[in-house]
Amino acid sequence: MKHFEANFDGLVGPTHNYAGLSFGNVASYSNAAQASNPKAAAKQGLAKAKALADLGMVQGVLAPQERPDLYSLRRMGFSGSDAEVLTQAAKQAPMLLNACCSASSMWTANAATVSPSADTRNGKVHFTPANLVDKLHRSIEPTTTGNILKATFSDEKHFQHHQHLPEHASFGDEGAANHTRLCSDYGHAGVELFVYGQQAMNPNAPKPKKFPARQTLEASQAVARLHQLDDESCVFMQQNPDVIDQGVFHNDVISVGNQNVLFYHEQAFVDTAAKFDEIRRKMNADVHFVKVATEQVSIQDAVKSYLFNTQIITLPNGEMAIIAPTDCEENPAVHAYLNELVTLGTPIKQVRYYDVKQSMQNGGGPACLRLRVAMNEQEVAAVNQHTLMNDALFTRLNTWVDKHYRDTLTVADLADPQLIIESRTALDELTQVLKLGSVYQFQK
Ligand SMILES: NCCC[C@H](NC(=O)CCC(=O)O)C(=O)O
């Protein structure tokens, strides 16, 4: 049977904006209050997803969330008509309005943690939506994320969906951004590498001093239990707290894995040598640890260019390619490194650059925009086929974006009640295109 690693990219929602909501995420803070271009953002995402489909990859899309989130605003005490809720929030607590308008569900690497059937005891693909409790604007995503995942991977014979972890800082969970799977082949049992930022229940363990560590060890362990993974196929590794303090808010800003390759910065982890030994032992196969040294690429350049927020994909001919943001091409040190990397004799043989600047300005690169789901042929056939990228869907979604999205959006525009109507009209049409049923509250 054939096996694939599919990528499900988050469609950028109509309210994509720069509100500076993510403390610890350098791009989010430094671009705060700039005008965004939701139409361009959505089209950049679609172009990247289509390019991967054209390379022969299995590529899907995940629907965005309903924003402004009127339900959360009402829970926070704003009342009256929808328009009145927006006006009150804009006047009394603009940061709450901004949090309830973020299009942050576009970064589907944070949608969930996924374990392929080859790794799980009951032979199903397991999904746990991330609770994203560290950031208010992201903590309102998991319930709808779960609905969208269930509508996309609905066949209970193959797919098992769990509820997100308890909504408490002890269980801070950021999903696949802090999880990588190493394997010799997508269909073989692999090692699931969970990278956490801190231990919530051990006050003496190291943690960052300046910025939050969003993922806890306790959350990673709970996900491994839910997904029916054996101890012998899991490795829990700590992210270096010093790099979190330099803007590495997720592990996928400093390392990325694919099959038997782990591409990482030398400062990425705590206790690197011992943990790599554990990975080697549990893999029982060769692993290429591709290290980038500080003199080659500084942490600052890694955070700015998103060298490690690249996707490493295995092309149908078996070669690996790096899918990088154009920001990597524009950074001299990083560009030089990538030119050299493809000559080093590692499995990575090519680099392809894509412009995802609208997302990058909020701290989301190519890898943030996708959720990986390794599947066999039968599982791919059981996915909602209307979500899979092809020429027709690409054209349809571009037309949909042209029809409903604005060319410019500022934080001040978030109080415009017309945005509620535009957003709901767009999402209602999208659920028909993708045949998702009623996944949004406004449809119930
Ligand atoms: N995986 C990449 C996630 C980026 C995301 N940025 C944001 O939410 C920025 C939103 C804003 O500032 O408007 C985050 O930090 O979780």
The ligand as a MOL file (V3000), in Angstrom:
LIG
                    3D

  0  0  0     0  0            999 V3000
M  V30 BEGIN CTAB
M  V30 COUNTS 16 15 0 0 0
M  V30 BEGIN ATOM
M  V30 1 N 2.6960 29.2790 13.9980 0
M  V30 2 C 2.7170 30.6790 13.7790 0
M  V30 3 C 1.7180 31.3520 14.6580 0
M  V30 4 C 1.7470 32.8350 14.5560 0
M  V30 5 C 0.7160 33.4780 15.4380 0
M  V30 6 N 0.6720 34.9180 15.2200 0
M  V30 7 C -0.3350 35.6570 15.6680 0
M  V30 8 O -1.2760 35.1700 16.2600 0
M  V30 9 C -0.2780 37.1680 15.4140 0
M  V30 10 C -1.6120 37.8270 15.4920 0
M  V30 11 C -1.5080 39.3300 15.5710 0
M  V30 12 O -0.5890 39.8590 16.1690 0
M  V30 13 O -2.3930 40.0030 14.9790 0
M  V30 14 C 1.0130 33.1780 16.9160 0
M  V30 15 O 1.7900 33.9000 17.5170 0
M  V30 16 O 0.4790 32.1760 17.4250 0
M  V30 END ATOM
M  V30 BEGIN BOND
M  V30 1 1 1 2
M  V30 2 1 2 3
M  V30 3 1 3 4
M  V30 4 1 4 5
M  V30 5 1 5 6
M  V30 6 1 5 14
M  V30 7 1 6 7
M  V30 8 2 7 8
M  V30 9 1 7 9
M  V30 10 1 9 10
M  V30 11 1 10 11
M  V30 12 2 11 12
M  V30 13 1 11 13
M  V30 14 2 14 15
M  V30 15 1 14 16
M  V30 END BOND
M  V30 END CTAB
M  END
